[in-house]
Amino acid sequence: MTDDLLARHRAVLPSWMPLYYAEPIELVSGSGRRVTDAQGRTYLDFFGGVLTNMIGYDIPEIREAVQRQLATGLVHTSTLYLIRQQVELAEKIARHSGIPDARVFFTNSGTEANEAALLAATNHRRSHQILAVRNSYHGRTYATMGVTGNRGWSASALNPLQVAWLHSGERLRGLLSRLDPADRLDAAVEDLREVLATQTAGDVACLIAEPIQGVGGFVHGPDGLLAAWRKVLDEHGILLISDEVQTGWGRTGEHFWGYQAHGVTPDLLTFAKGIGNGFALAGVVGRAEIMESVPAISFSTFGGNPLATAAGNAVLDYLLDHDLQANAARVGAILADGLRAAVGGLDCVAEVRGRGLMLGVEFVHPGTVEPDPALTARVFEACRAGGLLVGKGGLYGNVLRMGPPLTLTEDEAREGLAILVDAIRSCADGEVAA
């Protein structure tokens, strides 16, 4: 690496900040769906800065919107003043959220958005009891770690909340996986009722859930799970928070928000990542009576600043004008169908899953559901060697994660698919030979 940047990184940054690849790369430029490293190698990007560069790189409409704001000389004014870009973006998000009489609060990250949602819910219900889902991830701050059901991302056992855990509905492992698919919703409802009766004092504030678990390896329960839970929640006045940090803005193809696959509307939803397309922008949108439950003054210093919301307006306008949700469905099907046809039958592939341009491939030891993170790491490196950037994750580190920009073309999808298939097959053959 030029300038020995890796050594400098290790000298000043903490070891718990991971770097991808045996030989980490520095990305120095990008265009469309491709990025270039410091050595001049160009890659097709199927991970988009962890699903953040949703529109891709160097998009004129977004660049020009940011440049117009920069030209005013105002990057930051504080939310103590009116910010036109912020108000306009909040109006659009409220309109598209599906939540009636909605209010929007902007933050910098998904973690902060989930903190804000928990703040509103716990104040509204006057309770710090929370329902969360196993294998979930909601952020890296104190409270959001407390509702994260993945030990690899829980950096502290201390918790300001009292949390009770629900089964995730995973299809490969766990209690619900042993049941016939037709019985899993009823079992999930029974589990919720038992948790409420045995692990709580009754006055629970909310359930926070991801429609598709991001860091958890794109695991998701059956359609209708949130609605089945919601019927029980409503009996007790418990609020529903949908964490849409990774599933929002049409990424799943079938719907604009992940919650819409369940036939239910949440009380609060959180958003981040793609809406800023690389600029720090996130927030929570919820019913006015809940959002207004915060009893003291609160604001985010940088949340909703003029520069980030200028980008956010341009991103959302581009997304809607180009119907990128439909593109995610169309191009995502090329990837999902192609992967299932080419490698879905391999003994080391337990599942190809996901929706739209949110796809995962889970690797196991042949003939079992025992996770194989070593094989996953080899496939991950092979993709990079073939010119494709992907992610990895899952509870056991054995899932290849893909979240390309929603502007991905059909030709690029087929190009990436060919690299993926070659990487998986070659590594699987090596596993058998070994």
N, C-alpha and C positions, 0 to 999 in steps of 0.2 A: 504494500500500500504506500502510495506516495507520501512523503513528508513523515513517514512512520506514524501516521495518524492513529493506528490501532494502539501503539504503545502510549501515545499521549492520552488517548481515551481512557485506557486502563489506569493511568496515573492519576487522573482527576475525577473520574466518574465511578459511582459505586458498582460493586461486582454483581449486585442483584438487578442491574439493568442489563438484560440479555442482548447479545448481538447475534443476528442470523448468520449461518454458514461457518464452516470450518475456517474459511478465509473470508472474513467480513468485507463487505463492499461499501464504497462511498458513492452515492448517487449524486450526480452533478447537474443533470439536465433532464428534461422530459418533454415529450410532444405526443399528443393524442393518447394512446394507450401504451406508449413505450418510454422507457427511461434508460439513461446512459450512465455508466459508472466512470470513475476517475481514470480507468485504464482504456476508455474508449469503447467498451463492450456494451452493446445495446440489448435490452431485454424487453419482451412482451410482459406487461405487468398484470398478473391475475390476482393481486392482493391489494392494490390501490392504497398503500399506506394504512393497512388494516381497515379496509372498507371506507376510507376517508376521502380519497380522491375520486369521488363518485362520478364526476363528469370527465375526468381525465386530466391531461396536462396541457398547459399553454392554450387554453380555449379563449379565442378572441373576445367573446361577449363578456366573459368573467374578468379577463385582464383589463378590458376597457372600462368596466364599471369600477374596478379598484383604482385604476389610474385617474378616473374622473374625481373620485373622492380624495385621492392623494393631492390632486391639483388644488383642492380647496385649502390645503394646509392643515386640515382637521382630521387627525387620526383618532384622537380621543378627546371627549368633552365632558365625560361623566354623565351618568343617568340622572343627575340633579338638574340637567337641562333637557329640553325637548330634543329628540333625535329623529328626524324625519325618516331616515332609512330603517330605524328600529321599529317605529310605528307601522310603517308600510309592510315590513316583513311579518310583524306580529299579526296584522290583519289577515295576511295571506295564510299564515299557519293556522290561525284560529278557524278560518273558513274551511280549510282542508282537513282539519283534525277529526271532524265528525262529532266533536264534543259540543253540546249546546251551551250557549252563553259562556264562551271560553275566555280565559285570561292567559296570557303568555308571560313567562319570566325567563329572561335570557341569562345564560352562564357561559363559561369558557369551554367546558368539557362535559362528557356524559356522566362522569363521576359527580360533578357539581350539580348537574341536572337531577340525578337521582337523590342527592342530598336534599335538594330543594323540594322534591316531591315528597320525601319522607318528612321533611319539616312541616309541610302543609297538611299532610295526612294525620300526623301525630297530634298536631294542634287542633285540627278539626274534630278528631275523635277523643282528645284528651287522654291518650294512651300511648305507651311506648312499646306495646306488644305488636309484633309484626309476623306475618306469615311469609315465608320465602320458599324457594324451590331448590331441591338438591341439584348439584352440578351447575348452578347459576354463577354468573359474574355480573356485578353491578358497579364496581369501581374500587379505587385504592385509598379512599379516605376512611376515617374512623367508622362512621355509620355504614357506609356502603360495603366495607369489608365485613361488617357484622351480618349483612344479608347476602353475602357471597357464599355459595355452597360448594366451593372448590378449594380444597386445602392448599393446593399449589399457589393460589392467589390470595390466601388469607394470611397476611403478614403479622397479625396480632390476634391473640386469643381474647383480648379485652374487647368488650362490646357495650356501647351505651344503650342498646336495645335488647328487649327480650324476644328472641326469635324462635319460632316453631317451624319445622321443615316438612314440606310435602314431597311426595315422589314425583320425579320429573316426567314420567311417561316414556322413558327410554325403551326402545324396542329390543335391544340386545342383552341387557343385563338388568338385574333388580327384580323386585317382586312383581311389578306389573307386566314385565316382559314374559312371565310364565303363563300369562292368561291369554285366552283367545282374544284377538283384537276387538271383537264385538263386546267384550266384557270389561274393557279397560276403563271406559268412562265411568261406569257404575263403581268400579273399584276405586278410582281416583276420588269420587265423591264420598265414598265410604271412608277413605283415608282422611279426607278433609274433616269430616264430621268427628272422627275419632281424635284427631289432633286437637280440634277445638275443645272437645270434652275432657281431654286428659292433659294437655300441655299448656293451656292458657287459663286466665282468670275470667275469660268471657268477653271483656271489652277490648277486642283486638282492633287496632287502627286500620290495617290494610294488608292486602296481599300484593307483593311486588313480583312480577314474572316477566320473563322474556318469551315472546311468542315462538322464537327459535333461539336456542341458547348459543351465543356467539363463541366466547372463549371455550365453552363446554363442548365444542366440536360440531356445532350446527345440529345438535340433538333437539328434537321437538316431539311433544305428545300428539295425540290424534286431534284432528280438527274438531272443534266443539268443546275442547277441554276447558278453556277459559269460561265459556258460557255455562258449562256444567258446574264449575266451581262458583260462578257468579250467583247462581240460584241459591246456594248455601250462604254465600257472603251476604246477600241481600236480606236473608232471614235475621241476620245479626247486625245489620247496618255497617258492615265492613267494606271499606273502599277497595277498589281495584286499580293498581298502577301497572300500566303496560310499558315495559322498558323497550323502546323502539330505537335505541341507539344504533343497532346494526340492521334492524329489519325495516326501518322506515323509508319513505320516499320512493316506493315502488320497486325496491330491490327484489322482493319475492316474486315479482312478475304478475301474479294473480291479483294482488291487492296493493293499494297504496300504503297501507299500514299492516303490519303482521297480525294485529288483533282482529282484522276483518275476516280472517280465515275461520274465526270462531263464532261469528254471529253475535258479537257482544260489543258494547261500547264501554271503554274504561272511564273511570272518574278522572284519572290523570294519565298523561302519557309523557314520556321523556324522549328527547331527540338530541342528536349530536352528529359527529363524524361527517357524513356526506353533505349536509346542508351548507357547510363552510367550504367544501372542496379544498381543504388544506388550511383555511383560516380558522382560528379558534372561535367556534360558534356552537352553542348548544342551548338547551333550555327545557322547560316543562310547560305543558299546556294542560289546563284543567278547568273544571266547572268553577264559576265565579265564587260560589259560596264556600268552596274548599280553599281556593287560592287566597281568598280574603281572610282566612282563619289565622294567618300569621299576626300575632298581637303586638309586635314591635316593629320599628323601622328596620328594613333590610334592603340591601342592594348588592349587586356585583360590580366591583370597580370597572372591570373590563368587559363584562358581559353585555352584549348588544351594542358594542362601540360602533361608531360610524363606518369604519373600514370593514369590519367583519360583516356587518349587516348589509353593506353595499354588495359585498361578495355573495352573501346569502340570498339577497333579492335576485341577483343575476343567475345564481345556481337554480333557484326554484323556478324562475321564469323559463330558463333553458330546459329544465327537466320537463315542464308541462308543455312548452311549445313544441318539443321534439318527441313527445309521448315516449319517454324513456322507460316507463313502466312496461309498455307493450314490447319494447326492444328487449328488456330484461327477460320477459317470458319467452320470446322467440329465440333469442340467442342462447339463453340458459338451457332451453330444451335441446339445442344442438349438443351442448356439453354434457348434460345429464344423460340423454339417450345414448350418445356416443360412448360415454364412460361405461354405462351399464352393459352395452353390447360388447365392448372390447375387453373390459377387465372385470365386469361384475361377476363373472363365473369363476374367477380365480380363487383358489382355496385361501389365499392370504387376504382377500378383500371381503370384509364382513358386510359392508354396506356402502352404497353410493346414495347419498341423501342430500336433502335441501330443496330449495325452491328458487326459481329464477336465477339470478346471478349471485346466489349464496349457496355454495355447494361444498360438500365434504366427502372424502373417501376415507373409510376407517380400515386400518390394517391390523390383522390378528395372526397368530401362529396358525398354520394350516389345520383345518379340521376342528378348531376350537373358537371360543370367543375371548381367548386370552390376548390382551393387547400386545402389539409388537411395535414399540416405539423405535427400536433399532432399524427395522425395515422402513418405517416412516421417514426416519432421518436420511436413509440412503436414497429414497425416492425424492425427497426434498432437495438433496444436493444434486441429484441427477437432473431434476427439472432446471435448476440454475445452470448446470453445465450445458443443457440444451437450449438455453436462452429464454427461460420462462421463470418468473418470480411467483411463488405461491406462499401460503402461510401454513402453519401447523398448530395444533392445539388438541383440545379434548382433555378430559379428566386425566387420562393416562399418557398424553403426549403422542397418541398414535393415529391422529386424524390429520389428513392433508386438507387445508382450508383454502377455498377460493372465493374471492369477492371482487371480481374485475370491475372497472368502471362501467357504468350503465350505458355508456356510448360504444361499448365493444361491438365490432362489426361481425357479420357472419364469417367472413374470411378469416378474421383474427381468431374467432372462436375455433374454427377448424384447425388453424395453425397451432394454437395452444393445445387443442385436444390431441393432435398428433404427437407433440412433445410429451404430454402427460402419459399417453398410452405407451409410448416407447420407454419412458422412465420407469413406469410401473412394471411393465413386462420384463425389462432387462433386470431390474432389481429382484423381481419375483423369481426369475430363472436362476439368478445368482444364489438366492435363498435355498432353492431346491438343490442346486449343485453343491452348496456348502453342506 
